[in-house]
Amino acid sequence: MEKIYIFDTTLRDGEQAPGIHLNVRQKLQLAEQLDRLNVDIIEAGFPISSKSDFNSVVEISKTIKNKRIAALARAVPKDIDTAGEALKFAKYPVIHTFISSSDIHLEYQFKKTRQEALDLAETAVKLARKYTDNVEFSAMDATRSDRDFLCRMYEVAIKAGAKVLNVPDTVGYALPEEYASLIDYLIQNIKGIEDIIISVHCHNDLGLAVANSILAIQHGARQIEVAVNGIGERAGNAALEEIAMIIDTRKKDLNFYTDLNLKEIMRTSTLVRHLTGYSVAPNKPIVGKNVFTHEAGIHQDGMLKHPSTYEIMKPEDIGSQPTRLLLGKHSGRHAFIKRINELGFSLKENEVEKAFLKFKELAERKGEISDADLKAIVNEEIREIEEFFRLKYYQVINGSSIKSTATVGLEVNGNFMESAAYGDGPVDASFKAIDNITSMKVELLDYNIEAVTSGKDAIGSVKITVKYKDLEVMGSAISTDVIEASIKSYIDALNRIMIYKANQNT
């Protein structure tokens, strides 16, 4: 198996993403984490661009002694001298210098002829060699360049002393087969390339940065330039975590490896999110919160039987949280039963069925079901009593300028009955409508409502106490709708009264 070198540009290209501004202390913190992740090269900054970038390269060079530290420089003498000065404390300094090779850039941006660009490339590499033997040369916008001219530029860089040739897809334009073809062409046509490492730097404008990078190493490249979480200019760079896990997961097929400490991937991703303020999408490969989360019943059933049915990676391999079976409306009975058992409940078969139906009903309303939700559902089921009255539907009309009206439909001994009533608010109106149906005269002694789970879609628990003749009875119910919970708790109290009356008669 051949090693693929990982050149991390999170601190340089990544930090150039709009809105990201890291100070020296933050960059050093991230560089230390990249050291723990064990990348091969840390591109610490672009020293000529700002005093902060210069100081960051200096401090990182002083601190990180077992990694190559790179500094970016245009093919301009002042840039290269500044990069060399910033890297003077680095044990393994790398100057990464570049100039465009595409006619589009040379004509419209740099106002240079092809020959002038070749001369600048040669001068830049030679000057960089005065500071370090490790010089990387990039032909910016390589994928939109004339291939023969691109070869000439790289040959000039090799003769001047470059050890690494970078082939940037600067604007993320290339298709995978096209990019692979370019790598093949360069290897076959550049004189002196035999002892040179080909590096690839792919942008993600068309969503192809990772695919292009992987195909490039299959065609001869041996270094990939990446950024954590794929951050970078415009749509960003090839994502480090995706490159790392593709190579690791498919190593037998690719026949490559990296020296990355994969268990540090999630920690690194989290740090980059925190420092940059750039969040990642829930479905972001490798580091998104949904990667090791399963809600669909079929998937959950497979995961319970064997994780490999639906997971090609292990969360612990990248330092992520354990696999989570998310309970929601798509979840199946197996995952539901497993979770309530884990919570310490042991239900009878008929209780499981009723609790599962309530779970499904609640999941339709609020989506994700928490453990607190499950406990409330199961506790409700465990204490469930015989139902003389069962709620079929309710409807309330309420507002600041109208009188509250409620219509309630109940099943009473197998028969459907309904009634409407006015009241002082929707709950009072609902209770009066129920009284009309049951013909039971009860006095409301206490009414209490509280949230048993958190969030806007929290489950509300309503507990009431009613008096029937000399008997005081408590009723309770839960729902994401407090009016529904109130109605059900009132019906629960009435059912308890009916049970008491039935027992008295026997």
Long-range contacts (C-beta under 8 A, 24 or more apart in sequence): 1-251, 1-255, 1-256, 1-257, 2-222, 2-255, 2-256, 2-257, 3-222, 3-256, 3-257, 3-258, 3-259, 4-217, 4-222, 4-223, 4-224, 4-247, 4-256, 4-257, 4-258, 5-40, 5-41, 5-197, 5-199, 5-222, 5-223, 5-224, 5-258, 6-39, 6-40, 6-41, 6-223, 6-224, 6-226, 6-240, 6-243, 6-244, 6-258, 6-259, 6-260, 7-39, 7-40, 7-41, 7-43, 7-70, 7-199, 7-201, 7-223, 7-224, 7-225, 7-226, 8-34, 8-37, 8-39, 8-41, 8-42, 8-43, 8-225, 8-226, 8-227, 8-228, 8-240, 9-43, 9-201, 9-225, 9-226, 9-227, 9-232, 9-237, 10-34, 10-226, 10-227, 10-228, 10-231, 10-240, 10-272, 11-42, 11-43, 11-44, 11-45, 11-56, 11-60, 12-43, 12-44, 12-45, 12-46, 12-70, 12-72, 13-43, 13-201, 13-225, 13-227, 13-232, 13-233, 13-237, 14-227, 14-228, 14-231, 14-232, 14-236, 14-237, 14-272, 14-276, 15-45, 15-276, 16-232, 16-233, 17-231, 17-232, 17-233, 17-236, 17-276, 17-278, 19-277, 19-278, 20-231, 20-276, 20-277, 20-278, 22-56, 22-275, 22-276, 23-52, 24-52, 24-55, 24-56, 24-59, 26-275, 27-56, 27-59, 27-60, 28-56, 28-59, 28-60, 28-63, 29-271, 29-275, 30-271, 30-272, 30-275, 31-60, 31-63, 31-64, 32-63, 32-64, 33-264, 33-267, 33-268, 33-271, 34-67, 34-228, 34-268, 35-64, 35-66, 35-67, 36-261, 36-264, 36-267, 36-268, 37-260, 37-261, 37-264, 37-265, 37-268, 38-259, 38-260, 38-261, 38-264, 39-67, 39-240, 39-260, 40-67, 40-68, 40-223, 40-259, 41-67, 41-68, 41-69, 41-70, 41-94, 41-223, 42-67, 42-68, 42-69, 42-70, 43-70, 43-71, 43-72, 43-96, 43-225, 44-69, 44-70, 44-71, 45-71, 45-72, 45-86, 46-71, 46-72, 46-73, 47-71, 47-72, 47-73, 47-79, 47-82, 47-83, 47-85, 47-86, 48-73, 48-74, 48-76, 48-78, 48-79, 48-82, 48-83, 54-82, 54-85, 54-86, 57-83, 57-86, 57-87, 58-86, 58-88, 58-89, 61-86, 61-87, 61-88, 61-89, 61-90, 61-93, 62-89, 65-91, 66-91, 67-92, 68-92, 68-93, 68-94, 68-134, 69-93, 69-94, 70-94, 70-95, 70-96, 70-136, 71-95, 71-96, 72-96, 72-97, 72-98, 73-97, 73-98, 73-124, 73-128, 74-98, 74-99, 74-124, 75-99, 75-120, 75-121, 75-123, 75-124, 76-120, 76-124, 77-123, 77-124, 77-127, 80-124, 80-127, 80-128, 80-131, 81-127, 83-128, 83-131, 84-128, 84-130, 84-131, 84-132, 87-131, 87-132, 92-134, 93-131, 93-132, 93-134, 94-132, 94-134, 94-135, 94-136, 95-128, 95-131, 95-132, 95-134, 95-135, 95-136, 96-135, 96-136, 96-138, 96-166, 97-124, 97-125, 97-128, 97-135, 97-136, 97-137, 97-138, 98-137, 98-138, 98-139, 98-140, 98-166, 98-168, 99-124, 99-139, 99-140, 100-139, 100-140, 100-141, 101-139, 101-140, 101-141, 101-142, 101-145, 101-149, 101-150, 101-153, 102-140, 102-141, 102-142, 102-144, 102-145, 102-146, 103-145, 103-146, 104-141, 104-144, 105-140, 105-141, 114-149, 117-153, 118-152, 118-153, 118-156, 121-153, 121-156, 121-157, 121-160, 122-156, 122-157, 122-159, 122-160, 124-160, 125-156, 125-157, 125-160, 125-161, 125-162, 126-160, 126-161, 128-161, 129-160, 129-161, 133-161, 133-163, 134-163, 134-164, 135-161, 135-162, 135-163, 135-164, 136-162, 136-163, 136-164, 136-165, 136-166, 136-199, 137-162, 137-164, 137-165, 137-166, 138-165, 138-166, 138-167, 138-168, 138-201, 139-165, 139-166, 139-167, 139-168, 140-168, 140-170, 141-168, 141-170, 141-171, 142-167, 142-168, 142-169, 142-170, 142-182, 143-167, 143-168, 143-169, 143-170, 143-171, 143-173, 143-174, 143-178, 143-179, 143-182, 144-170, 144-171, 144-173, 147-182, 147-185, 147-186, 147-189, 148-189, 150-186, 151-185, 151-186, 151-189, 151-190, 154-186, 154-190, 154-193, 155-190, 155-191, 155-192, 158-190, 158-191, 158-192, 158-193, 158-196, 159-192, 162-196, 163-196, 163-197, 164-196, 164-197, 164-198, 164-199, 164-223, 165-190, 165-193, 165-196, 165-197, 165-198, 165-199, 166-198, 166-199, 166-200, 166-201, 166-223, 166-225, 167-198, 167-199, 167-200, 167-201, 167-216, 167-221, 168-200, 168-201, 168-202, 168-203, 169-200, 169-201, 169-202, 169-203, 169-209, 169-212, 170-201, 170-203, 171-203, 171-205, 172-202, 172-203, 172-204, 172-205, 172-206, 172-208, 172-209, 172-234, 172-235, 173-205, 173-206, 174-202, 174-208, 174-212, 175-208, 176-208, 176-211, 176-212, 176-215, 177-215, 179-212, 179-215, 179-216, 180-212, 180-215, 180-216, 180-218, 180-219, 183-216, 183-219, 183-220, 183-221, 184-219, 184-220, 187-219, 187-220, 197-222, 197-223, 198-222, 198-223, 199-223, 199-224, 199-225, 200-224, 200-225, 201-225, 201-237, 201-238, 202-237, 202-238, 203-232, 203-233, 203-234, 203-235, 203-236, 203-237, 204-230, 204-232, 204-234, 204-235, 204-236, 204-237, 204-238, 205-234, 205-235, 207-235, 209-235, 209-236, 209-237, 209-238, 209-239, 210-238, 210-239, 210-242, 210-243, 210-246, 212-238, 213-238, 213-243, 214-243, 214-246, 214-247, 214-254, 217-254, 217-256, 218-254, 228-268, 228-269, 228-272, 229-269, 229-272, 229-273, 229-278, 229-280, 229-284, 229-287, 231-272, 231-276, 231-278, 239-285, 239-286, 240-265, 240-268, 241-265, 241-268, 241-269, 241-285, 241-286, 241-287, 241-318, 242-285, 242-286, 244-286, 245-285, 245-286, 245-313, 245-318, 248-317, 249-312, 249-313, 262-317, 262-318, 262-319, 263-316, 263-317, 263-318, 263-319, 264-319, 265-318, 265-319, 265-320, 266-318, 266-319, 266-320, 267-319, 286-313, 286-318, 287-318, 287-320, 291-315, 291-320, 292-320, 292-321, 292-322, 292-323, 292-324, 293-323, 293-324, 293-325, 293-326, 294-323, 294-324, 294-325, 294-326, 295-325, 295-326, 295-327, 295-328, 295-330, 295-331, 296-330, 296-331, 297-330, 297-331, 297-332, 297-333, 297-334, 297-335, 298-332, 300-325, 300-331, 300-332, 300-334, 300-335, 301-332, 301-334, 301-335, 304-334, 304-335, 304-338, 326-368, 327-359, 327-363, 327-368, 327-369, 327-374, 328-363, 328-367, 328-368, 328-369, 329-360, 329-363, 329-364, 329-367, 331-363, 331-369, 339-371, 339-374, 340-374, 340-378, 343-371, 343-374, 343-375, 343-378, 345-378, 345-382, 347-378, 347-381, 347-382, 351-381, 351-382, 354-381, 354-384, 355-381, 362-459, 362-480, 365-457, 365-480, 366-457, 366-480, 367-457, 370-453, 372-452, 372-453, 372-454, 372-459, 373-453, 373-459, 376-452, 376-453, 376-459, 376-461, 376-478, 377-478, 380-476, 380-477, 380-478, 383-476, 385-492, 385-495, 385-496, 385-499, 386-495, 386-499, 387-495, 388-412, 388-413, 388-494, 388-495, 388-498, 388-499, 389-434, 389-437, 389-438, 389-491, 389-494, 389-495, 389-498, 390-491, 391-484, 391-487, 391-488, 391-491, 392-416, 394-430, 394-483, 394-484, 394-487, 396-426, 396-429, 396-430, 396-483, 398-425, 398-426, 404-428, 404-429, 405-429, 406-430, 406-432, 406-433, 407-433, 408-433, 408-434, 408-437, 408-487, 410-434, 410-437, 410-438, 410-491, 412-437, 412-438, 426-483, 427-483, 427-486, 427-487, 430-483, 430-486, 430-487, 430-490, 431-486, 431-487, 431-490, 434-487, 434-490, 434-491, 434-494, 438-494, 440-468, 440-494, 440-497, 441-468, 442-466, 442-467, 442-468, 442-493, 442-494, 442-497, 443-467, 443-468, 445-472, 447-486, 449-482, 449-485, 449-486, 452-478, 460-485, 461-485, 462-486, 462-488, 462-489, 463-489, 464-489, 464-490, 464-493, 465-493, 466-490, 466-493, 466-494, 466-497, 468-497, 471-497, 471-500, 473-497, 473-500
